[in-house]
Amino acid sequence: MNTTTHENKFTGPATYQISVQGNIVNNLINRLGEMEVSKTGLANKTISTLTGNVQDQSALSGILNTLFDYRYTVISVLKLN
């Protein structure tokens, strides 16, 4: 029997794209490591998207907790590779 399984491996480094509602402030960008930030939308409807390499799930959790601490609404988290 030949079966193919598709696994998402969540250990080790990966590239993530995290979208949040709002304009990410400069001092927060420095705390998020090497994440690149792009912004779309109008002044009060801005979506900020962070893209970059994350070392592991613990680091991803740290980024998400930091965003939560700053009261950003997370719209999506996408694992790119």
ROKOL-10361 format. One record per residue: x, y, z of N, C-alpha, C, CB in turn; residue in one letter. Coordinates in Angstrom, 3 decimals, padded with zeros to 6 digits. Glycine has a CB too. Example, Ala and Ser with C-alpha at 12.3 -4.5 7.8 and 13.67 -1.06 7.14 Angstrom:
<pts>
> nX/nY/nZ/caX/caY/caZ/cX/cY/cZ/cbX/cbY/cbZ/r
> 013.190/-005.690/007.800/012.300/-004.500/007.800/013.200/-003.300/007.800/011.308/-004.473/009.046/A
> 012.850/-002.250/007.080/013.670/-001.060/007.140/012.900/000.030/007.870/014.084/-000.598/005.725/S
</pts>
This chain:
<pts>
> nX/nY/nZ/caX/caY/caZ/cX/cY/cZ/cbX/cbY/cbZ/r
> 000.839/-001.167/000.000/000.000/000.000/000.000/000.889/001.237/000.000/-000.957/-000.006/001.209/M
> 000.661/002.118/-000.927/001.443/003.338/-001.036/000.585/004.504/-000.560/001.937/003.563/-002.497/N
> 000.958/005.082/000.567/000.201/006.220/001.081/001.105/007.431/001.162/-000.408/005.905/002.461/T
> 000.547/008.554/000.890/001.277/009.809/000.981/000.680/010.621/002.110/001.232/010.594/-000.360/T
> 001.546/011.108/002.979/001.057/011.953/004.059/001.654/013.340/003.899/001.408/011.353/005.448/T
> 000.862/014.305/004.252/001.331/015.687/004.221/001.404/016.164/005.652/000.397/016.607/003.359/H
> 002.593/016.466/006.085/002.805/016.925/007.452/003.280/018.358/007.451/003.811/016.033/008.178/E
> 002.754/019.116/008.369/003.301/020.437/008.633/004.269/020.277/009.785/002.177/021.493/008.957/N
> 005.516/020.534/009.541/006.501/020.431/010.608/006.621/021.786/011.278/007.879/019.950/010.066/K
> 006.459/021.803/012.573/006.479/023.042/013.324/007.694/023.132/014.231/005.217/023.177/014.136/F
> 008.747/022.431/013.873/009.983/022.539/014.633/011.028/023.198/013.749/010.467/021.144/015.133/T
> 011.913/023.920/014.373/012.974/024.569/013.625/012.525/025.855/012.965/013.508/023.639/012.593/G
> 013.425/026.488/012.234/013.126/027.784/011.631/012.141/027.671/010.473/014.403/028.437/011.151/P
> 011.378/028.742/010.284/010.435/028.836/009.172/010.174/030.313/008.893/009.100/028.076/009.489/A
> 009.648/030.583/007.730/009.272/031.945/007.364/007.780/032.113/007.603/009.639/032.257/005.879/T
> 007.430/033.182/008.301/006.034/033.456/008.623/005.620/034.813/008.096/005.805/033.384/010.129/Y
> 004.328/034.920/007.825/003.711/036.191/007.460/002.564/036.417/008.447/003.201/036.194/005.950/Q
> 002.654/037.498/009.206/001.673/037.805/010.243/001.025/039.138/009.902/002.333/037.845/011.664/I
> -000.290/039.149/009.773/-001.014/040.383/009.474/-001.787/040.837/010.702/-001.969/040.186/008.275/S
> -001.693/042.135/010.993/-002.398/042.708/012.136/-003.136/043.966/011.698/-001.414/043.025/013.292/V
> -004.171/044.272/012.451/-004.901/045.505/012.194/-004.185/046.643/012.888/-006.372/045.402/012.671/Q
> -003.904/047.718/012.142/-003.263/048.885/012.731/-001.882/049.142/012.168/-003.175/048.725/014.212/G
> -001.363/050.283/012.549/-000.055/050.747/012.105/000.972/050.409/013.186/-000.072/052.284/011.804/N
> 001.898/049.534/012.895/002.894/049.126/013.890/003.866/050.281/014.133/003.662/047.846/013.422/I
> 004.052/050.621/015.395/004.921/051.736/015.771/006.387/051.331/015.659/004.605/052.211/017.204/V
> 007.254/052.324/015.409/008.672/052.051/015.161/009.369/051.327/016.300/009.388/053.330/014.891/N
> 009.100/051.696/017.553/009.813/051.026/018.649/009.416/049.555/018.767/009.540/051.744/019.974/N
> 008.244/049.191/018.291/007.849/047.785/018.298/008.560/047.024/017.185/006.325/047.653/018.145/L
> 008.749/047.661/016.042/009.437/047.013/014.925/010.820/046.541/015.369/009.555/047.978/013.717/I
> 011.514/047.343/016.157/012.840/046.966/016.662/012.782/045.748/017.571/013.466/048.129/017.410/N
> 011.687/045.549/018.285/011.554/044.409/019.198/011.209/043.119/018.477/010.498/044.699/020.236/R
> 010.801/043.209/017.216/010.343/042.022/016.495/011.447/041.353/015.687/009.209/042.390/015.579/L
> 012.679/041.715/015.948/013.801/041.062/015.276/013.919/041.478/013.832/013.663/039.567/015.358/G
> 014.119/040.524/012.963/014.392/040.801/011.560/013.139/040.716/010.691/015.434/039.841/011.044/E
> 011.987/040.942/011.273/010.750/040.915/010.509/010.647/042.181/009.662/009.527/040.780/011.447/M
> 010.293/042.023/008.398/010.040/043.161/007.525/008.574/043.545/007.679/010.392/042.832/006.029/E
> 008.299/044.846/007.693/006.938/045.324/007.889/006.488/046.081/006.648/006.840/046.222/009.145/V
> 005.326/045.692/006.139/004.703/046.445/005.049/003.317/046.852/005.517/004.634/045.602/003.715/S
> 002.837/047.966/004.978/001.543/048.501/005.414/000.677/048.782/004.202/001.726/049.788/006.259/K
> -000.611/048.477/004.328/-001.579/048.762/003.277/-002.810/049.392/003.902/-001.954/047.478/002.494/T
> -003.565/050.105/003.102/-004.814/050.676/003.574/-004.714/052.160/003.842/-005.259/049.975/004.811/G
> -005.807/052.688/004.385/-005.901/054.101/004.710/-005.553/054.322/006.169/-007.302/054.638/004.404/L
> -005.514/055.576/006.590/-005.053/055.956/007.930/-005.715/055.154/009.047/-005.307/057.424/008.156/A
> -007.026/055.064/009.064/-007.684/054.368/010.172/-008.033/052.921/009.846/-008.936/055.105/010.564/N
> -007.644/052.436/008.679/-007.918/051.052/008.278/-006.636/050.346/007.846/-008.950/051.017/007.138/K
> -005.533/050.663/008.489/-004.235/050.130/008.094/-004.106/048.662/008.495/-003.105/050.953/008.724/T
> -003.555/047.876/007.585/-003.166/046.493/007.864/-001.647/046.448/007.756/-003.860/045.460/006.867/I
> -000.990/046.016/008.830/000.466/045.852/008.826/000.775/044.373/008.683/001.116/046.438/010.124/S
> 001.701/044.058/007.788/002.087/042.667/007.558/003.564/042.502/007.863/001.776/042.232/006.102/T
> 003.856/041.577/008.765/005.230/041.260/009.143/005.625/039.969/008.443/005.382/041.130/010.696/L
> 006.775/039.972/007.795/007.259/038.784/007.110/008.713/038.566/007.486/007.095/038.914/005.573/T
> 009.043/037.323/007.837/010.431/037.040/008.153/010.643/035.663/008.736/010.949/038.056/009.095/G
> 011.901/035.348/008.940/012.276/034.053/009.510/012.092/034.075/011.019/013.734/033.698/009.153/N
> 011.554/032.979/011.518/011.344/032.791/012.948/012.050/031.492/013.325/009.802/032.753/013.321/V
> 012.835/031.537/014.385/013.687/030.394/014.743/012.913/029.134/015.135/014.589/030.781/015.874/Q
> 011.825/029.297/015.874/011.056/028.135/016.330/009.704/028.606/016.859/011.835/027.343/017.429/D
> 008.905/027.671/017.354/007.569/027.996/017.848/007.615/028.912/019.061/006.819/026.729/018.194/Q
> 008.640/028.784/019.869/008.791/029.659/021.029/008.977/031.109/020.588/009.981/029.208/021.894/S
> 009.792/031.329/019.559/010.002/032.682/019.034/008.722/033.225/018.402/011.146/032.687/018.003/A
> 007.975/032.376/017.703/006.698/032.788/017.119/005.722/033.194/018.213/006.100/031.657/016.262/L
> 005.680/032.417/019.268/004.822/032.742/020.408/005.221/034.079/021.019/004.891/031.633/021.468/S
> 006.512/034.347/021.111/006.991/035.618/021.642/006.550/036.795/020.795/008.492/035.604/021.747/G
> 006.605/036.641/019.477/006.169/037.709/018.577/004.674/037.957/018.745/006.494/037.355/017.108/I
> 003.893/036.879/018.766/002.439/037.020/018.911/002.071/037.615/020.267/001.751/035.662/018.733/L
> 002.780/037.219/021.313/002.518/037.794/022.643/002.865/039.276/022.685/003.317/037.044/023.718/N
> 003.944/039.676/022.021/004.314/041.088/021.960/003.234/041.889/021.244/005.668/041.264/021.251/T
> 002.734/041.365/020.130/001.655/042.039/019.411/000.414/042.163/020.289/001.317/041.283/018.118/L
> 000.115/041.114/021.039/-001.025/041.137/021.965/-000.814/042.187/023.051/-001.235/039.747/022.604/F
> 000.397/042.241/023.597/000.701/043.216/024.654/000.502/044.652/024.168/002.142/043.029/025.150/D
> 000.777/044.892/022.879/000.594/046.220/022.296/-000.840/046.421/021.779/001.597/046.432/021.156/Y
> -001.694/045.451/022.000/-003.127/045.508/021.657/-003.417/045.530/020.164/-003.738/046.717/022.278/R
> -002.579/044.833/019.373/-002.878/044.689/017.954/-003.787/043.484/017.768/-001.574/044.539/017.114/Y
> -004.741/043.604/016.858/-005.608/042.481/016.510/-004.921/041.685/015.419/-007.025/042.965/016.050/T
> -004.635/040.411/015.684/-003.996/039.546/014.688/-005.073/039.069/013.713/-003.264/038.324/015.370/V
> -004.839/039.330/012.457/-005.775/038.929/011.406/-005.444/037.540/010.881/-005.758/039.941/010.259/I
> -004.139/037.297/010.648/-003.750/035.983/010.157/-002.283/035.698/010.458/-004.010/035.878/008.655/S
> -001.971/034.416/010.555/-000.598/033.929/010.695/-000.435/032.836/009.644/-000.294/033.389/012.172/V
> 000.497/033.027/008.736/000.698/032.100/007.635/002.129/031.607/007.635/000.354/032.757/006.293/L
> 002.305/030.305/007.651/003.633/029.698/007.542/003.936/029.542/006.064/003.710/028.312/008.293/K
> 004.969/030.248/005.587/005.290/030.250/004.172/006.155/029.064/003.743/005.984/031.527/003.822/L
> 006.992/028.557/004.643/007.800/027.370/004.308/008.107/026.581/005.546/009.103/027.766/003.606/N
</pts>
